[in-house]
């Protein structure tokens, strides 16, 4: 306990504590018929869109999201995985240093190292979960079926090379969240409707729909 509560290890202990709180809360809410993803949908949505594990060429952020397989598992699961791997990586690093060298690194130095160590594990865990646990969801709908759907911007402003989050419903009535950016030099703000016209890795190119009432969002 003294090791966990040490100042140098505090960020990692907090991350593990948050992970447990989120997991327990989601479990309780699920039992009573609710869910954290639904309760805080606007802050941490259950993002599901096809990435196929490819790194997009649409920008650094988009490439990073594609690399960690963002969207192949619910965002809440991704958050839990990151908190767990970050916390464990940091504590293991500090424990090894203390055992071998007799000291631990300051939190400001150890935390970035833990993030670097955690990200490949996040990518790997997301890949396994996407294939095993969420296989039916990720394989049942491909990005090609998203083209032609009308979505509504939910978070941020969509600009060229600066995607924003948008929400739409597929033909089965399932809600999906995707990252979109305009094909032309225009800006789509929160609440604007857009037409998905092209899949570009981890994002979709969009235009203003000719008929804003087309499709369901």
Buried (B, 14 or more C-beta within 10 A) or exposed (E): EEEBEBEBBBBBBEBBEBBBEBBEEBEEBEEEEEBBBEEEBEEBBBBBBBBEEEBBEBBEBBBBBBBBBBBBBBBBBBBBBBBBBBBBBBBEBBEEBBEEEEEBBEBEEBBEBBBEBBBEBBBBBBBEBBEEEBEEBBEEBEBEEBBEBBBBBBBBEBBBEBBBBBBBBBEEEEBBBBBBBBBEEBEBEBEBBBBBBEBBBBBBBBBBBEEBEEBEB
